[in-house]
Amino acid sequence: MKPDASLDPDLLPAMAAFVRVARLGSFTAAAAALAVSPSAISQTIRQLEQRLGVRLLQRTTRRVGLSEAGAALLARVEPALAEIGAAADDTRQQRDMPAGTLRITTSYSAAAAALQPVLVDFMRAYPSICVDVTTDDRFVDLIAEGFDAGLRLGESLQRDMVAIPVTGPMRMVVAGTPDYFARHGKPTQPRDLHAHACLHYRFGPTGKVYRWEFVHAARQFTVDTGVALIANDKALLHQAAIAGLGLIYEFETHLRAALASGQLVTVLDAWSPPFDGFHLYYPGRLLMPPKLRVFVDFLKARAPLAGTPA
């Protein structure tokens, strides 16, 4: 059976040496161009000829010329080597040029607090990057599902990930309209919420209804509340709260506009201290893709403003 020359790991550099000798017409000139000795390049060509079983170069004391087989080989190999070189150059350029598809996984809350405020500016700054965002409240394995980075609360990050805080401290608040409180009164402690109409968020992936969490004397606890509406659509819950249908438990930053305008006011603030906010996380890599590197730098420089309470 004829040996498969394409599997020889030494074949590619030997072909490159052959093309250089053929084009320069000299072993000495080719050796200088390749930074090797003339004897080394001569031996490389001899081994290539032995491997292929044909003479590729006609050698005389005055010049080096191509044999018929050598000319045929040069016609096929030279364009292929040029294409390989171009591919290598393109790959090296990608090392420094942010481009390609950047896949990000984020929860709904993280998207609103950390991603939405900076996404437009990032895309304008890096038009060669396609941002592919998957918004999902379930826990995601970045590597297994092919994501470049994720945005989540610090307490829910994967192990062995590089994590960078991008919003600063955040706070959950209980809020309602002035009209609602005029009609139903204000709760003075969390346990009072069982008598109030409350608007609850349901996690889509699990169907679990989020229980409202509070802190007192460094102890975290949840309470049972009255329930007026359950939805996995935060926009719907916000709309219901602003309409005065009940109380909402939400990130303060997500209610910033409604709180600033007076449409909503908060209660139980003493029971809702700040906590670590959202983090950008990604696998630790020695050679970080440029598209991810610029995203990390961009978010670190700008996202903290997105988490600052109004």
PLY file of the C-alpha trace (Angstrom):
ply
format ascii 1.0
element vertex 310
property float x
property float y
property float z
element edge 309
property int vertex1
property int vertex2
end_header
0.00 0.00 0.00
1.33 3.44 -0.95
2.19 5.56 2.13
0.05 8.63 2.81
2.51 11.53 2.55
-0.09 13.99 3.85
0.18 12.42 7.28
3.91 13.12 7.58
4.36 15.90 10.18
7.59 17.00 8.46
5.99 17.39 5.05
4.69 20.95 5.40
8.00 22.60 6.43
9.78 20.55 3.74
7.32 21.82 1.13
7.87 25.37 2.32
11.64 24.91 1.99
11.19 23.47 -1.51
9.10 26.46 -2.64
11.70 28.89 -1.26
14.57 27.13 -3.06
12.58 26.92 -6.28
11.72 30.60 -6.27
15.18 31.84 -5.26
17.04 29.32 -7.43
19.66 28.85 -4.72
20.11 26.71 -1.63
22.27 29.41 -0.07
19.71 32.19 -0.62
16.86 29.99 0.61
18.85 29.00 3.70
19.47 32.67 4.52
15.78 33.51 4.08
14.77 30.66 6.38
17.58 31.30 8.90
19.03 27.79 8.57
22.28 26.45 7.17
22.61 25.55 3.45
23.44 21.95 4.41
20.25 21.72 6.51
18.01 22.92 3.71
19.80 20.66 1.22
19.16 17.69 3.46
15.50 18.68 3.84
15.04 18.72 0.07
16.81 15.36 -0.35
14.54 13.80 2.27
11.48 15.27 0.55
12.57 13.81 -2.78
13.15 10.42 -1.14
9.77 10.62 0.50
8.01 11.41 -2.78
10.21 9.12 -4.89
10.97 11.75 -7.55
13.63 14.34 -8.24
12.28 17.83 -7.75
15.33 20.00 -8.42
18.07 19.84 -11.04
21.32 20.84 -9.39
24.37 22.16 -11.20
27.42 24.01 -9.96
25.96 27.29 -11.18
22.21 27.10 -10.52
19.27 25.11 -9.22
16.33 24.44 -11.55
13.06 22.59 -11.43
12.52 19.13 -12.82
9.25 18.42 -14.59
7.87 16.83 -11.41
9.19 19.74 -9.37
7.46 22.30 -11.61
4.16 20.42 -11.30
4.52 20.22 -7.53
5.38 23.91 -7.24
2.27 24.89 -9.23
0.05 23.11 -6.71
1.91 23.65 -3.47
2.76 27.35 -3.72
-0.87 28.58 -3.80
-1.74 26.20 -0.95
1.09 27.52 1.22
0.05 31.08 0.41
-3.47 30.27 1.61
-2.13 28.72 4.80
-0.05 31.84 5.41
-3.06 34.08 4.84
-5.12 31.99 7.26
-2.38 32.29 9.88
-2.25 36.07 9.39
-6.02 36.33 9.77
-5.88 34.29 12.95
-3.12 36.48 14.38
-5.17 39.58 13.59
-8.12 38.13 15.52
-5.85 38.05 18.55
-5.98 41.85 18.61
-9.20 42.64 16.72
-12.47 42.27 18.65
-14.86 40.47 16.31
-17.17 37.49 16.11
-20.18 36.42 18.19
-20.17 37.11 21.93
-22.61 34.76 23.69
-23.91 36.00 27.04
-26.29 34.34 29.47
-28.08 36.53 31.98
-31.03 36.49 34.34
-33.88 38.91 33.67
-32.91 41.06 36.63
-29.22 41.11 35.70
-30.09 42.09 32.14
-32.12 45.06 33.35
-29.59 46.21 35.96
-26.23 45.54 34.32
-26.63 44.85 30.60
-29.36 47.07 29.20
-27.78 50.34 30.42
-24.54 49.65 28.51
-25.51 47.41 25.59
-26.25 50.15 23.06
-22.97 51.95 23.73
-21.01 48.69 23.57
-22.52 47.70 20.22
-21.79 51.14 18.79
-18.20 50.96 20.04
-17.62 47.45 18.62
-19.75 46.99 15.47
-17.74 43.91 14.43
-19.01 42.00 17.46
-22.40 40.27 17.28
-23.87 40.14 20.80
-25.99 37.02 21.34
-27.91 37.36 24.64
-29.92 34.56 26.24
-32.08 35.77 29.13
-32.99 32.92 31.43
-33.48 32.57 35.19
-32.17 29.01 35.31
-28.61 28.24 36.33
-26.42 27.84 33.24
-23.14 25.99 32.73
-21.14 28.42 30.59
-18.72 25.89 29.15
-21.23 23.09 28.54
-23.64 25.43 26.75
-21.05 27.43 24.83
-21.41 30.84 26.45
-18.53 33.30 26.68
-19.74 35.01 29.86
-22.68 35.36 32.19
-24.34 37.90 34.49
-25.75 36.69 37.80
-25.89 37.51 41.50
-22.62 36.69 43.23
-24.23 34.02 45.38
-25.29 31.99 42.35
-22.07 31.89 40.33
-20.43 28.72 39.08
-17.29 27.56 40.78
-13.89 28.12 39.18
-15.09 31.25 37.39
-13.52 34.66 37.27
-16.12 37.01 38.79
-16.19 40.80 38.60
-18.79 42.95 40.39
-20.45 45.20 37.84
-23.32 46.92 39.66
-22.10 47.57 43.18
-24.40 46.97 46.17
-28.11 46.61 45.43
-31.27 46.38 47.48
-34.67 44.70 47.26
-37.61 46.87 48.31
-41.32 46.52 48.96
-43.20 49.22 47.08
-46.74 50.32 46.38
-48.66 53.38 45.26
-49.63 56.17 47.66
-53.26 55.41 46.79
-52.83 51.74 47.76
-51.38 52.68 51.14
-54.14 55.26 51.68
-56.69 52.50 51.20
-54.95 49.63 52.99
-52.42 51.18 55.33
-48.67 50.59 55.42
-47.10 47.42 56.81
-44.73 48.22 59.67
-43.00 44.83 59.75
-42.73 41.94 57.28
-45.31 39.73 59.00
-47.95 42.40 58.27
-47.70 41.46 54.58
-50.01 38.47 55.03
-52.88 40.99 55.10
-51.82 42.79 51.91
-52.33 42.12 48.21
-48.86 41.14 46.95
-47.54 40.67 43.43
-45.27 37.63 43.15
-42.69 36.57 40.59
-42.60 33.00 39.32
-39.31 31.57 38.01
-40.01 30.27 34.51
-37.61 27.29 34.46
-38.78 25.78 37.75
-42.23 27.26 38.26
-41.20 28.20 41.79
-42.77 31.35 43.23
-40.16 33.63 44.76
-40.58 34.12 48.51
-39.92 37.60 49.83
-36.73 37.77 51.89
-35.89 40.14 54.72
-33.08 40.64 57.19
-33.26 41.49 60.90
-30.37 41.38 63.40
-28.18 39.70 60.75
-30.78 36.94 60.33
-32.36 36.32 56.93
-35.92 35.03 56.77
-38.93 34.79 54.48
-42.58 35.53 55.22
-45.95 34.39 53.95
-47.86 37.16 52.24
-51.23 37.72 50.74
-51.21 37.00 47.00
-53.04 39.04 44.38
-51.04 38.16 41.26
-48.39 35.65 40.24
-46.51 36.06 36.94
-43.18 35.24 35.32
-43.30 38.56 33.46
-41.77 41.37 35.51
-43.17 44.05 33.22
-46.66 42.79 34.04
-45.93 42.89 37.79
-44.55 46.43 37.50
-47.65 47.53 35.61
-49.92 46.02 38.27
-47.97 47.72 41.06
-48.15 51.14 39.40
-51.89 50.60 38.86
-52.26 50.22 42.62
-53.30 46.56 42.53
-50.83 45.47 45.20
-47.34 45.56 46.62
-44.28 44.53 44.64
-40.96 43.18 45.91
-38.29 44.17 43.44
-34.77 45.48 42.94
-34.78 49.16 43.80
-32.94 49.99 40.58
-35.69 48.36 38.50
-38.25 50.72 40.06
-36.05 53.81 39.84
-38.27 55.82 37.50
-41.50 55.03 39.36
-39.91 55.85 42.73
-38.40 59.09 41.46
-41.76 60.24 40.06
-43.66 59.34 43.22
-45.80 56.71 41.48
-44.42 54.18 43.96
-43.10 54.57 47.49
-41.21 52.02 49.56
-41.98 50.49 52.94
-40.08 48.18 55.31
-36.78 49.75 54.26
-35.13 48.89 57.59
-35.74 45.22 56.84
-34.12 45.39 53.40
-30.39 46.21 53.69
-28.11 46.33 50.62
-26.32 43.20 49.42
-23.68 42.37 46.84
-25.04 43.02 43.39
-24.57 41.40 40.02
-21.32 39.98 38.72
-19.92 39.33 35.29
-18.37 35.87 35.30
-16.43 33.88 32.73
-13.99 30.93 32.57
-10.43 31.73 33.59
-8.39 31.78 30.40
-4.80 32.64 29.71
-5.70 33.69 26.17
-8.97 35.56 26.47
-10.68 36.19 23.10
-10.55 39.88 22.18
-14.37 40.05 21.96
-14.63 38.96 25.60
-11.71 41.07 26.77
-13.24 44.31 25.46
-16.64 43.39 26.89
-15.13 42.77 30.31
-13.27 46.09 30.20
-16.32 47.95 28.93
-18.62 46.60 31.62
-16.10 47.16 34.40
-15.73 50.79 33.36
-19.42 51.61 32.93
-21.77 49.14 34.60
-21.30 50.31 38.21
-23.35 53.39 37.29
-26.21 51.10 36.32
-26.47 49.71 39.85
-26.34 52.96 41.77
-29.68 53.59 43.48
-31.58 56.66 42.36
0 1
1 2
2 3
3 4
4 5
5 6
6 7
7 8
8 9
9 10
10 11
11 12
12 13
13 14
14 15
15 16
16 17
17 18
18 19
19 20
20 21
21 22
22 23
23 24
24 25
25 26
26 27
27 28
28 29
29 30
30 31
31 32
32 33
33 34
34 35
35 36
36 37
37 38
38 39
39 40
40 41
41 42
42 43
43 44
44 45
45 46
46 47
47 48
48 49
49 50
50 51
51 52
52 53
53 54
54 55
55 56
56 57
57 58
58 59
59 60
60 61
61 62
62 63
63 64
64 65
65 66
66 67
67 68
68 69
69 70
70 71
71 72
72 73
73 74
74 75
75 76
76 77
77 78
78 79
79 80
80 81
81 82
82 83
83 84
84 85
85 86
86 87
87 88
88 89
89 90
90 91
91 92
92 93
93 94
94 95
95 96
96 97
97 98
98 99
99 100
100 101
101 102
102 103
103 104
104 105
105 106
106 107
107 108
108 109
109 110
110 111
111 112
112 113
113 114
114 115
115 116
116 117
117 118
118 119
119 120
120 121
121 122
122 123
123 124
124 125
125 126
126 127
127 128
128 129
129 130
130 131
131 132
132 133
133 134
134 135
135 136
136 137
137 138
138 139
139 140
140 141
141 142
142 143
143 144
144 145
145 146
146 147
147 148
148 149
149 150
150 151
151 152
152 153
153 154
154 155
155 156
156 157
157 158
158 159
159 160
160 161
161 162
162 163
163 164
164 165
165 166
166 167
167 168
168 169
169 170
170 171
171 172
172 173
173 174
174 175
175 176
176 177
177 178
178 179
179 180
180 181
181 182
182 183
183 184
184 185
185 186
186 187
187 188
188 189
189 190
190 191
191 192
192 193
193 194
194 195
195 196
196 197
197 198
198 199
199 200
200 201
201 202
202 203
203 204
204 205
205 206
206 207
207 208
208 209
209 210
210 211
211 212
212 213
213 214
214 215
215 216
216 217
217 218
218 219
219 220
220 221
221 222
222 223
223 224
224 225
225 226
226 227
227 228
228 229
229 230
230 231
231 232
232 233
233 234
234 235
235 236
236 237
237 238
238 239
239 240
240 241
241 242
242 243
243 244
244 245
245 246
246 247
247 248
248 249
249 250
250 251
251 252
252 253
253 254
254 255
255 256
256 257
257 258
258 259
259 260
260 261
261 262
262 263
263 264
264 265
265 266
266 267
267 268
268 269
269 270
270 271
271 272
272 273
273 274
274 275
275 276
276 277
277 278
278 279
279 280
280 281
281 282
282 283
283 284
284 285
285 286
286 287
287 288
288 289
289 290
290 291
291 292
292 293
293 294
294 295
295 296
296 297
297 298
298 299
299 300
300 301
301 302
302 303
303 304
304 305
305 306
306 307
307 308
308 309
